[in-house]
Amino acid sequence: MNYNALTIHELKDLLARGELTPLQITEDVFSRIDAVEEKIGAYITISREQALRQAEEAGRQLDSGKAGVLCGIPLAIKDVICTKGVRTTAGSKILEPFIPPYDAAVIEKLREAGAIIIGKASMDEFAMGSANENCAYGIPKNPWNLDYICGGSSGGSAAAVVADECIASLGSDTGGSIRQPASHCGIVGLKPTYGRVSRFGLLAYASSLDQIGPLAKDVRDCAVMLNVISGYDRRDSTSVKQVVPDYCAALTDGLQGMTLGIAKEYFAEGLDPEVEAAVKYGVEKLKEAGATIREVSLPHTEYGVAAYYIIAPAEASSNLARYDGVKYGMRDMDAGSLIDMYKQTRSQGFGAEVKRRIIMGTYVLSSGYYDAYYKKASQVRTLIVEDYKKAFAQCDALLSPVTPTPAWKIGEKSHDPLSVYLSDVLTIPANLAGIPGLSVPCGISKAGLPIGLQIQAAHFEEEKLLRVGFNLEQRLEMAGCKPAL
Protein backbone atom coordinates (compact mmCIF):
# COMPACT_ATOMS: atom_id res chain seq x y z
CA MET A 1 0.00 0.00 0.00
CA ASN A 2 1.14 3.56 -0.76
CA TYR A 3 0.66 5.17 2.62
CA ASN A 4 1.70 8.53 1.17
CA ALA A 5 -1.52 8.62 -0.88
CA LEU A 6 -3.80 8.30 2.17
CA THR A 7 -5.46 11.06 4.19
CA ILE A 8 -4.80 12.00 7.81
CA HIS A 9 -7.97 10.30 9.03
CA GLU A 10 -7.25 7.12 7.06
CA LEU A 11 -3.73 6.92 8.48
CA LYS A 12 -4.96 7.62 12.01
CA ASP A 13 -7.29 4.63 11.74
CA LEU A 14 -4.45 2.37 10.58
CA LEU A 15 -2.15 3.63 13.33
CA ALA A 16 -4.84 3.12 15.97
CA ARG A 17 -5.28 -0.49 14.83
CA GLY A 18 -1.52 -1.10 14.93
CA GLU A 19 -1.39 -1.91 11.20
CA LEU A 20 1.55 0.43 10.56
CA THR A 21 3.95 2.72 12.37
CA PRO A 22 4.84 6.43 12.04
CA LEU A 23 8.27 5.37 10.77
CA GLN A 24 6.71 3.33 7.96
CA ILE A 25 4.54 6.28 6.90
CA THR A 26 7.49 8.68 6.98
CA GLU A 27 9.79 6.38 5.04
CA ASP A 28 7.05 5.87 2.45
CA VAL A 29 6.65 9.64 2.06
CA PHE A 30 10.41 10.02 1.56
CA SER A 31 10.33 7.25 -1.05
CA ARG A 32 7.71 9.27 -2.88
CA ILE A 33 9.81 12.44 -2.57
CA ASP A 34 12.81 10.58 -4.00
CA ALA A 35 10.66 9.46 -6.94
CA VAL A 36 8.95 12.74 -7.94
CA GLU A 37 10.57 15.75 -6.24
CA GLU A 38 13.08 16.31 -9.02
CA LYS A 39 10.15 16.85 -11.40
CA ILE A 40 7.92 18.84 -9.03
CA GLY A 41 10.30 21.01 -6.98
CA ALA A 42 7.83 21.39 -4.12
CA TYR A 43 10.49 21.78 -1.39
CA ILE A 44 13.24 24.27 -0.66
CA THR A 45 14.58 22.27 2.29
CA ILE A 46 14.01 18.59 3.15
CA SER A 47 14.63 17.58 6.78
CA ARG A 48 15.08 13.84 6.36
CA GLU A 49 17.16 13.07 9.45
CA GLN A 50 15.09 15.22 11.80
CA ALA A 51 11.86 13.77 10.38
CA LEU A 52 12.97 10.17 10.87
CA ARG A 53 13.92 10.96 14.48
CA GLN A 54 10.49 12.54 14.99
CA ALA A 55 8.86 9.44 13.49
CA GLU A 56 10.68 7.18 15.95
CA GLU A 57 9.57 9.41 18.84
CA ALA A 58 5.99 9.36 17.48
CA GLY A 59 6.12 5.58 17.50
CA ARG A 60 7.12 5.60 21.17
CA GLN A 61 4.28 8.00 21.99
CA LEU A 62 1.84 5.75 20.15
CA ASP A 63 3.03 2.69 22.07
CA SER A 64 2.70 4.53 25.39
CA GLY A 65 -0.86 5.61 24.67
CA LYS A 66 0.10 9.31 24.75
CA ALA A 67 -0.28 9.98 21.04
CA GLY A 68 -1.43 13.42 19.91
CA VAL A 69 -4.04 14.15 17.25
CA LEU A 70 -1.46 14.20 14.44
CA CYS A 71 0.91 11.58 15.86
CA GLY A 72 2.95 10.10 13.03
CA ILE A 73 1.53 12.32 10.27
CA PRO A 74 4.18 13.81 7.90
CA LEU A 75 3.55 17.46 7.00
CA ALA A 76 5.15 20.09 4.75
CA ILE A 77 5.52 23.65 6.07
CA LYS A 78 5.58 26.77 3.91
CA ASP A 79 9.05 28.27 4.15
CA VAL A 80 7.76 31.52 5.63
CA ILE A 81 6.98 29.84 8.98
CA CYS A 82 9.86 29.59 11.49
CA THR A 83 11.09 26.12 12.39
CA LYS A 84 13.70 25.80 15.13
CA GLY A 85 16.99 24.46 13.80
CA VAL A 86 15.72 24.20 10.20
CA ARG A 87 16.62 26.76 7.52
CA THR A 88 13.84 29.25 6.82
CA THR A 89 14.26 31.36 3.66
CA ALA A 90 10.85 32.88 2.81
CA GLY A 91 11.84 31.95 -0.75
CA SER A 92 14.43 34.76 -0.72
CA LYS A 93 18.20 34.92 -1.06
CA ILE A 94 18.32 37.63 1.58
CA LEU A 95 17.50 35.03 4.27
CA GLU A 96 19.68 32.28 2.81
CA PRO A 97 21.70 31.44 5.97
CA PHE A 98 18.90 32.06 8.48
CA ILE A 99 18.15 29.18 10.90
CA PRO A 100 15.50 30.22 13.44
CA PRO A 101 16.29 29.67 17.14
CA TYR A 102 12.59 29.13 17.88
CA ASP A 103 9.43 27.53 16.49
CA ALA A 104 6.43 29.49 15.26
CA ALA A 105 3.30 29.06 17.42
CA VAL A 106 1.69 26.75 14.85
CA ILE A 107 4.82 24.56 14.74
CA GLU A 108 4.74 24.25 18.54
CA LYS A 109 1.13 23.06 18.24
CA LEU A 110 1.96 20.59 15.47
CA ARG A 111 4.88 19.14 17.43
CA GLU A 112 2.71 18.84 20.53
CA ALA A 113 0.17 16.95 18.43
CA GLY A 114 2.89 14.53 17.29
CA ALA A 115 3.18 15.70 13.67
CA ILE A 116 6.35 15.04 11.68
CA ILE A 117 7.89 17.98 9.80
CA ILE A 118 9.13 16.68 6.45
CA GLY A 119 10.54 19.94 5.12
CA LYS A 120 10.01 23.54 4.06
CA ALA A 121 7.86 24.05 0.97
CA SER A 122 8.60 26.35 -1.94
CA MET A 123 6.86 29.73 -2.11
CA ASP A 124 6.89 33.10 -3.82
CA GLU A 125 9.52 35.30 -2.22
CA PHE A 126 8.12 36.73 1.02
CA ALA A 127 4.70 35.40 -0.11
CA MET A 128 4.50 37.98 -2.91
CA GLY A 129 2.93 36.31 -5.91
CA SER A 130 0.02 34.32 -7.31
CA ALA A 131 1.95 31.74 -9.33
CA ASN A 132 5.00 30.71 -7.26
CA GLU A 133 7.21 32.01 -10.08
CA ASN A 134 9.00 34.48 -7.77
CA CYS A 135 10.95 31.97 -5.68
CA ALA A 136 14.74 32.39 -5.54
CA TYR A 137 15.13 28.58 -5.40
CA GLY A 138 13.22 27.56 -8.52
CA ILE A 139 9.63 27.30 -9.68
CA PRO A 140 7.55 24.36 -8.43
CA LYS A 141 5.50 22.61 -11.11
CA ASN A 142 1.81 21.74 -11.10
CA PRO A 143 1.59 17.93 -10.71
CA TRP A 144 -1.41 17.87 -13.07
CA ASN A 145 0.71 19.30 -15.89
CA LEU A 146 4.37 20.12 -15.32
CA ASP A 147 4.25 22.99 -17.83
CA TYR A 148 1.77 24.89 -15.65
CA ILE A 149 1.98 26.95 -12.46
CA CYS A 150 0.80 25.42 -9.21
CA GLY A 151 -0.41 28.81 -7.91
CA GLY A 152 1.03 31.01 -5.22
CA SER A 153 2.30 32.02 -2.97
CA SER A 154 1.84 28.68 -1.13
CA GLY A 155 2.47 26.73 -4.33
CA GLY A 156 4.98 24.31 -2.90
CA SER A 157 2.65 23.47 -0.01
CA ALA A 158 -0.14 22.64 -2.48
CA ALA A 159 2.05 20.74 -4.94
CA ALA A 160 3.54 18.59 -2.16
CA VAL A 161 0.06 17.55 -0.99
CA VAL A 162 -1.36 16.63 -4.41
CA ALA A 163 1.88 14.86 -5.40
CA ASP A 164 1.72 12.81 -2.15
CA GLU A 165 5.07 14.21 -0.98
CA CYS A 166 3.40 14.83 2.37
CA ILE A 167 0.01 14.05 3.88
CA ALA A 168 -1.02 17.69 4.46
CA SER A 169 0.70 21.05 4.74
CA LEU A 170 0.59 24.57 6.11
CA GLY A 171 0.53 27.70 3.98
CA SER A 172 -0.16 31.37 4.52
CA ASP A 173 -2.79 33.51 2.83
CA THR A 174 -2.42 37.29 2.37
CA GLY A 175 -4.59 37.77 -0.71
CA GLY A 176 -5.53 34.23 -1.71
CA SER A 177 -2.21 32.42 -1.31
CA ILE A 178 -3.74 29.26 0.19
CA ARG A 179 -6.98 29.16 -1.78
CA GLN A 180 -5.47 29.84 -5.22
CA PRO A 181 -2.86 27.04 -5.21
CA ALA A 182 -5.44 24.71 -3.63
CA SER A 183 -7.75 25.47 -6.55
CA HIS A 184 -5.03 25.10 -9.20
CA CYS A 185 -3.81 21.81 -7.68
CA GLY A 186 -7.20 20.23 -6.97
CA ILE A 187 -6.99 20.03 -3.17
CA VAL A 188 -8.70 21.70 -0.20
CA GLY A 189 -7.28 24.93 1.22
CA LEU A 190 -8.55 27.06 4.11
CA LYS A 191 -7.79 30.65 5.07
CA PRO A 192 -9.07 31.00 8.65
CA THR A 193 -10.54 34.16 10.14
CA TYR A 194 -7.87 36.76 10.85
CA GLY A 195 -6.88 36.22 14.48
CA ARG A 196 -8.06 32.60 14.66
CA VAL A 197 -4.52 31.21 14.20
CA SER A 198 -1.44 32.80 15.78
CA ARG A 199 0.94 34.60 13.45
CA PHE A 200 3.81 34.39 15.94
CA GLY A 201 6.79 33.06 13.98
CA LEU A 202 5.29 33.88 10.57
CA LEU A 203 7.68 36.10 8.60
CA ALA A 204 5.43 39.06 7.87
CA TYR A 205 4.44 40.30 4.44
CA ALA A 206 1.36 42.41 5.26
CA SER A 207 0.57 42.13 8.96
CA SER A 208 -3.11 43.08 8.79
CA LEU A 209 -3.77 40.53 6.03
CA ASP A 210 -1.49 37.49 6.62
CA GLN A 211 -3.06 34.33 8.03
CA ILE A 212 -1.72 30.78 8.38
CA GLY A 213 -3.95 27.91 7.29
CA PRO A 214 -4.01 24.24 6.19
CA LEU A 215 -3.92 22.58 2.77
CA ALA A 216 -5.14 19.00 2.70
CA LYS A 217 -6.42 16.13 0.57
CA ASP A 218 -10.00 16.47 1.74
CA VAL A 219 -12.24 18.63 3.91
CA ARG A 220 -12.07 16.34 6.95
CA ASP A 221 -8.28 16.59 7.02
CA CYS A 222 -8.57 20.36 6.76
CA ALA A 223 -10.84 20.34 9.82
CA VAL A 224 -8.39 18.13 11.75
CA MET A 225 -5.51 20.50 10.95
CA LEU A 226 -7.54 23.57 11.91
CA ASN A 227 -8.45 21.99 15.25
CA VAL A 228 -4.75 21.67 16.05
CA ILE A 229 -3.43 25.07 14.95
CA SER A 230 -6.27 27.33 16.15
CA GLY A 231 -6.38 29.16 19.46
CA TYR A 232 -5.35 32.30 21.32
CA ASP A 233 -1.66 33.17 21.65
CA ARG A 234 -0.58 36.05 23.90
CA ARG A 235 2.59 36.48 21.80
CA ASP A 236 0.49 37.64 18.84
CA SER A 237 -1.22 40.98 19.51
CA THR A 238 -3.79 40.24 16.78
CA SER A 239 -4.73 36.81 18.17
CA VAL A 240 -8.35 36.68 19.32
CA LYS A 241 -9.61 35.05 22.53
CA GLN A 242 -12.28 32.95 20.88
CA VAL A 243 -13.49 29.46 21.79
CA VAL A 244 -12.20 26.87 19.32
CA PRO A 245 -14.97 24.40 18.44
CA ASP A 246 -14.47 20.83 17.25
CA TYR A 247 -14.45 21.50 13.52
CA CYS A 248 -14.90 17.83 12.67
CA ALA A 249 -18.17 17.58 14.63
CA ALA A 250 -20.29 19.62 12.21
CA LEU A 251 -19.03 18.06 8.99
CA THR A 252 -21.75 15.48 8.58
CA ASP A 253 -24.62 17.87 9.29
CA GLY A 254 -26.78 18.34 6.24
CA LEU A 255 -27.52 21.63 4.48
CA GLN A 256 -31.22 21.76 5.30
CA GLY A 257 -32.05 25.25 6.54
CA MET A 258 -28.86 26.83 5.17
CA THR A 259 -29.01 29.73 2.72
CA LEU A 260 -26.04 30.11 0.39
CA GLY A 261 -25.45 33.37 -1.43
CA ILE A 262 -24.18 33.97 -4.96
CA ALA A 263 -22.56 37.38 -5.35
CA LYS A 264 -23.36 38.60 -8.87
CA GLU A 265 -20.12 40.61 -8.92
CA TYR A 266 -18.10 37.37 -8.74
CA PHE A 267 -19.53 36.18 -12.07
CA ALA A 268 -18.60 39.26 -14.10
CA GLU A 269 -16.80 39.74 -17.42
CA GLY A 270 -13.42 38.01 -17.59
CA LEU A 271 -14.51 34.80 -15.87
CA ASP A 272 -13.42 31.76 -17.85
CA PRO A 273 -16.50 29.86 -19.16
CA GLU A 274 -15.15 26.53 -17.91
CA VAL A 275 -14.64 27.96 -14.41
CA GLU A 276 -18.13 29.44 -14.41
CA ALA A 277 -19.70 26.17 -15.57
CA ALA A 278 -17.84 24.08 -12.96
CA VAL A 279 -18.75 26.42 -10.11
CA LYS A 280 -22.40 26.61 -11.14
CA TYR A 281 -22.50 22.80 -11.32
CA GLY A 282 -21.19 22.73 -7.75
CA VAL A 283 -23.86 25.23 -6.71
CA GLU A 284 -26.54 22.98 -8.19
CA LYS A 285 -25.19 20.02 -6.22
CA LEU A 286 -25.43 22.04 -3.00
CA LYS A 287 -29.01 22.98 -3.92
CA GLU A 288 -29.78 19.28 -4.40
CA ALA A 289 -28.31 18.67 -0.93
CA GLY A 290 -30.97 20.92 0.59
CA ALA A 291 -29.44 24.41 0.60
CA THR A 292 -31.41 27.45 -0.47
CA ILE A 293 -29.59 29.56 -3.08
CA ARG A 294 -30.09 33.30 -3.37
CA GLU A 295 -28.36 36.15 -5.16
CA VAL A 296 -26.66 38.85 -3.11
CA SER A 297 -24.50 41.85 -3.94
CA LEU A 298 -20.98 42.86 -2.94
CA PRO A 299 -20.85 46.18 -4.82
CA HIS A 300 -17.32 47.22 -3.85
CA THR A 301 -15.66 43.99 -5.04
CA GLU A 302 -14.24 45.71 -8.12
CA TYR A 303 -12.15 48.02 -5.93
CA GLY A 304 -10.62 45.21 -3.86
CA VAL A 305 -7.55 44.62 -6.03
CA ALA A 306 -6.67 48.32 -6.14
CA ALA A 307 -7.08 48.69 -2.37
CA TYR A 308 -5.07 45.54 -1.68
CA TYR A 309 -2.16 46.56 -3.87
CA ILE A 310 -1.86 49.76 -1.88
CA ILE A 311 -2.34 48.35 1.63
CA ALA A 312 -0.23 45.19 1.24
CA PRO A 313 2.85 46.85 -0.32
CA ALA A 314 2.62 49.66 2.23
CA GLU A 315 2.80 47.16 5.10
CA ALA A 316 5.50 45.19 3.28
CA SER A 317 7.70 48.25 2.88
CA SER A 318 7.69 48.58 6.66
CA ASN A 319 7.99 44.87 7.49
CA LEU A 320 10.86 44.21 5.07
CA ALA A 321 12.91 47.17 6.28
CA ARG A 322 14.41 44.82 8.92
CA TYR A 323 16.31 42.89 6.21
CA ASP A 324 19.38 45.10 5.94
CA GLY A 325 22.30 42.71 6.35
CA VAL A 326 22.95 43.67 9.97
CA LYS A 327 21.19 41.24 12.31
CA TYR A 328 20.55 38.15 10.18
CA GLY A 329 20.44 36.91 6.60
CA MET A 330 22.92 37.67 3.85
CA ARG A 331 25.30 40.63 3.87
CA ASP A 332 27.34 42.15 1.06
CA MET A 333 30.88 41.90 2.45
CA ASP A 334 32.47 44.09 -0.23
CA ALA A 335 30.59 47.28 0.62
CA GLY A 336 32.79 50.22 1.56
CA SER A 337 30.31 51.92 3.90
CA LEU A 338 27.22 51.19 5.96
CA ILE A 339 24.89 52.83 3.42
CA ASP A 340 26.51 50.89 0.57
CA MET A 341 26.11 47.69 2.58
CA TYR A 342 22.37 48.38 2.97
CA LYS A 343 21.96 49.13 -0.72
CA GLN A 344 24.01 46.26 -2.06
CA THR A 345 22.60 43.67 0.36
CA ARG A 346 19.03 44.55 -0.56
CA SER A 347 19.80 44.85 -4.28
CA GLN A 348 21.32 41.37 -4.34
CA GLY A 349 19.04 39.74 -1.78
CA PHE A 350 15.58 40.83 -2.90
CA GLY A 351 13.99 39.67 -6.15
CA ALA A 352 12.26 41.87 -8.73
CA GLU A 353 8.70 41.42 -7.41
CA VAL A 354 9.70 42.19 -3.82
CA LYS A 355 11.54 45.31 -4.92
CA ARG A 356 8.52 46.39 -6.96
CA ARG A 357 6.19 46.09 -3.99
CA ILE A 358 8.57 47.79 -1.56
CA ILE A 359 8.85 50.74 -3.96
CA MET A 360 5.05 50.89 -4.37
CA GLY A 361 4.55 50.70 -0.61
CA THR A 362 7.09 53.38 0.18
CA TYR A 363 5.54 55.64 -2.44
CA VAL A 364 1.95 55.39 -1.16
CA LEU A 365 3.11 56.10 2.40
CA SER A 366 5.27 59.08 1.44
CA SER A 367 4.48 62.67 2.34
CA GLY A 368 1.82 64.11 0.07
CA TYR A 369 0.53 60.72 -1.11
CA TYR A 370 -0.62 59.05 2.12
CA ASP A 371 -4.12 60.59 2.05
CA ALA A 372 -4.53 60.13 -1.68
CA TYR A 373 -3.61 56.44 -1.66
CA TYR A 374 -3.27 54.64 1.67
CA LYS A 375 -6.07 56.47 3.47
CA LYS A 376 -8.42 56.03 0.51
CA ALA A 377 -7.58 52.32 0.25
CA SER A 378 -8.33 51.90 3.97
CA GLN A 379 -11.71 53.55 3.43
CA VAL A 380 -12.46 51.15 0.57
CA ARG A 381 -11.50 48.29 2.88
CA THR A 382 -14.16 49.45 5.35
CA LEU A 383 -16.76 49.51 2.56
CA ILE A 384 -15.86 45.91 1.63
CA VAL A 385 -16.30 44.86 5.28
CA GLU A 386 -19.75 46.48 5.26
CA ASP A 387 -20.65 44.69 2.02
CA TYR A 388 -19.94 41.34 3.67
CA LYS A 389 -21.93 42.24 6.79
CA LYS A 390 -24.98 43.02 4.64
CA ALA A 391 -24.53 39.84 2.60
CA PHE A 392 -24.20 37.60 5.67
CA ALA A 393 -27.40 39.11 7.06
CA GLN A 394 -29.10 37.40 4.10
CA CYS A 395 -27.19 34.12 3.88
CA ASP A 396 -25.03 31.69 5.87
CA ALA A 397 -22.16 31.52 3.37
CA LEU A 398 -21.13 32.80 -0.06
CA LEU A 399 -20.24 30.69 -3.10
CA SER A 400 -17.96 31.81 -5.92
CA PRO A 401 -15.03 30.81 -8.11
CA VAL A 402 -11.58 30.94 -6.49
CA THR A 403 -9.80 32.35 -9.53
CA PRO A 404 -11.11 33.71 -12.84
CA THR A 405 -9.17 31.07 -14.83
CA PRO A 406 -7.54 27.68 -14.33
CA ALA A 407 -3.74 27.57 -13.96
CA TRP A 408 -1.70 29.09 -16.79
CA LYS A 409 1.59 28.03 -18.35
CA ILE A 410 4.79 28.83 -16.49
CA GLY A 411 6.22 32.06 -17.88
CA GLU A 412 3.04 32.99 -19.73
CA LYS A 413 2.37 36.08 -17.58
CA SER A 414 5.81 36.75 -16.12
CA HIS A 415 6.22 39.99 -18.07
CA ASP A 416 2.71 41.22 -17.28
CA PRO A 417 2.49 41.58 -13.47
CA LEU A 418 -0.81 43.47 -13.69
CA SER A 419 -2.60 40.46 -15.22
CA VAL A 420 -1.19 38.30 -12.41
CA TYR A 421 -2.44 40.80 -9.81
CA LEU A 422 -5.92 40.62 -11.36
CA SER A 423 -6.01 36.85 -10.79
CA ASP A 424 -6.46 37.73 -7.10
CA VAL A 425 -9.73 39.60 -7.67
CA LEU A 426 -11.98 36.92 -6.14
CA THR A 427 -9.84 36.04 -3.12
CA ILE A 428 -8.53 39.44 -1.97
CA PRO A 429 -11.83 40.74 -0.49
CA ALA A 430 -11.84 38.00 2.19
CA ASN A 431 -8.39 39.10 3.38
CA LEU A 432 -9.36 42.77 3.42
CA ALA A 433 -12.41 41.88 5.53
CA GLY A 434 -10.62 39.29 7.68
CA ILE A 435 -13.25 36.60 7.02
CA PRO A 436 -12.52 32.88 6.41
CA GLY A 437 -12.48 31.30 2.96
CA LEU A 438 -12.30 27.69 1.76
CA SER A 439 -11.37 26.28 -1.66
CA VAL A 440 -12.85 22.89 -2.60
CA PRO A 441 -12.30 21.12 -5.96
CA CYS A 442 -15.40 21.29 -8.17
CA GLY A 443 -14.24 20.30 -11.63
CA ILE A 444 -11.53 19.66 -14.20
CA SER A 445 -11.00 21.83 -17.29
CA LYS A 446 -10.78 20.41 -20.82
CA ALA A 447 -7.03 20.87 -20.54
CA GLY A 448 -7.03 18.56 -17.52
CA LEU A 449 -6.46 21.26 -14.87
CA PRO A 450 -8.43 21.48 -11.59
CA ILE A 451 -11.01 24.17 -10.82
CA GLY A 452 -11.97 25.20 -7.29
CA LEU A 453 -15.13 26.56 -5.72
CA GLN A 454 -14.70 29.19 -2.98
CA ILE A 455 -16.89 29.28 0.12
CA GLN A 456 -16.78 32.34 2.41
CA ALA A 457 -18.48 32.91 5.77
CA ALA A 458 -18.64 35.56 8.48
CA HIS A 459 -15.88 35.97 11.08
CA PHE A 460 -15.13 32.82 13.12
CA GLU A 461 -17.70 30.74 11.23
CA GLU A 462 -15.25 28.20 9.82
CA GLU A 463 -17.67 25.46 10.88
CA LYS A 464 -20.12 26.63 8.21
CA LEU A 465 -17.41 26.65 5.56
CA LEU A 466 -16.32 23.12 6.40
CA ARG A 467 -19.90 21.88 6.61
CA VAL A 468 -20.73 23.24 3.15
CA GLY A 469 -17.39 22.07 1.76
CA PHE A 470 -17.84 18.56 3.11
CA ASN A 471 -21.32 18.27 1.59
CA LEU A 472 -20.01 19.53 -1.75
CA GLU A 473 -17.12 17.07 -1.63
CA GLN A 474 -19.50 14.16 -0.97
CA ARG A 475 -21.77 15.18 -3.84
CA LEU A 476 -19.01 15.72 -6.40
CA GLU A 477 -16.89 12.75 -5.27
CA MET A 478 -13.68 14.51 -6.32
CA ALA A 479 -11.70 13.78 -3.16
CA GLY A 480 -8.89 11.44 -4.14
CA CYS A 481 -8.92 12.59 -7.77
CA LYS A 482 -5.19 12.91 -8.53
CA PRO A 483 -2.80 13.43 -11.43
CA ALA A 484 -0.75 10.59 -12.85
CA LEU A 485 2.93 11.21 -12.10
GIMO-V160591 format. One record per pair of residues at least 24 apart in sequence whose ideal C-beta (glycine too) atoms are under 6 Angstrom apart, sorted by the first residue. I is the first residue (numbers start at 1). J is the second residue. Records with the same first field share a line. If there is no record, write none. Layout:
I->J / J
This chain:
3->28
4->28 / 29 / 32 / 164
5->164
7->217 / 218 / 221
8->73 / 167 / 168 / 221 / 224
9->220
15->72
21->59
22->55 / 58 / 59 / 72
23->55 / 59
25->72
26->51 / 55 / 74 / 116
29->74
32->164 / 165
33->165
36->163 / 485
40->141 / 159 / 163
41->138 / 140
42->121 / 122 / 140 / 156 / 159 / 160 / 165
43->119 / 121
44->79 / 89 / 120 / 122 / 137
45->87 / 119 / 120
46->119
47->86 / 119
51->116 / 118
54->116
55->116
58->114
61->114
67->114
68->113 / 114
69->113 / 228
70->113 / 114 / 115
71->114
73->115 / 167
74->116 / 118 / 166 / 167
75->115 / 166 / 168 / 169
76->118 / 121 / 157 / 160 / 166 / 169
77->117 / 120 / 170
78->121 / 123 / 154 / 157 / 170 / 171 / 172
79->120 / 123
80->123 / 127 / 172 / 203
81->202
82->201
83->107
90->126 / 203
91->123 / 124 / 125 / 135 / 136
92->125 / 126 / 136
93->136 / 349
94->323 / 329 / 330 / 349 / 350
95->329
96->330
98->328 / 329
104->201
105->198 / 200 / 201 / 233
106->212 / 229
109->228 / 229
113->228
118->166
121->156 / 157 / 160
122->156
123->153 / 156
124->152 / 153
125->351 / 354
126->205 / 354
127->153 / 172 / 174 / 177 / 205
128->353 / 354 / 357
129->153
130->180 / 420 / 423 / 424
133->414
134->351 / 353
139->410
142->407
143->483 / 485
144->449 / 483
147->409
148->407 / 409
149->407 / 410
150->181 / 184 / 185
151->180 / 181 / 184
153->177
154->178 / 181
155->181
157->215
158->182 / 185 / 215
161->187 / 215
162->186 / 187
168->216 / 221 / 225
169->215
171->215
172->210 / 212
173->211 / 213
174->205 / 206 / 209 / 210
175->308 / 424 / 428 / 431
176->424 / 427
178->213
179->402 / 427 / 437 / 439
180->403
182->215 / 439
183->402 / 403 / 439 / 452
184->407
186->441 / 450
187->215
188->216 / 219 / 222 / 440
189->215 / 439
190->214 / 222 / 438
191->437
192->436
193->436 / 459 / 460
194->434
195->238 / 239 / 240
196->230
197->229 / 230
198->233 / 236 / 239
199->236
200->233 / 235 / 236
204->319
205->316
206->312 / 315 / 316
207->315
209->312 / 431
218->479
219->466 / 469 / 470 / 473
223->247 / 248 / 466
242->460
245->463
247->466
250->463 / 467
251->470
253->467
254->290
255->289 / 290 / 291 / 471
256->290
258->291 / 396
259->292 / 395 / 396
260->291 / 293 / 395 / 397 / 399
261->294 / 296 / 391 / 395 / 398
262->295 / 399
263->296 / 298 / 398
264->295
265->298 / 301
266->400 / 426
270->404
271->404
272->405
274->445
275->401 / 451
278->442 / 443 / 451
279->401 / 453
282->442 / 453 / 472
283->399
285->475
286->472
289->471 / 475
296->391 / 394
298->387
300->383 / 384 / 387
301->429
303->380
304->428 / 429
305->425 / 428
307->377 / 380 / 381
308->428
310->364 / 373 / 374 / 377
311->377
313->357 / 360 / 361
314->361 / 364 / 365 / 374
316->357 / 361
317->358 / 361 / 362
320->358
381->432
384->429 / 432 / 433
385->433
388->433
392->458
396->464
397->455 / 457 / 464 / 468
398->456
400->426 / 454
401->426
402->439 / 452 / 454
406->445 / 449 / 451
407->449
430->456
435->459
436->462 / 465
438->465 / 469
440->469 / 472 / 473
441->478
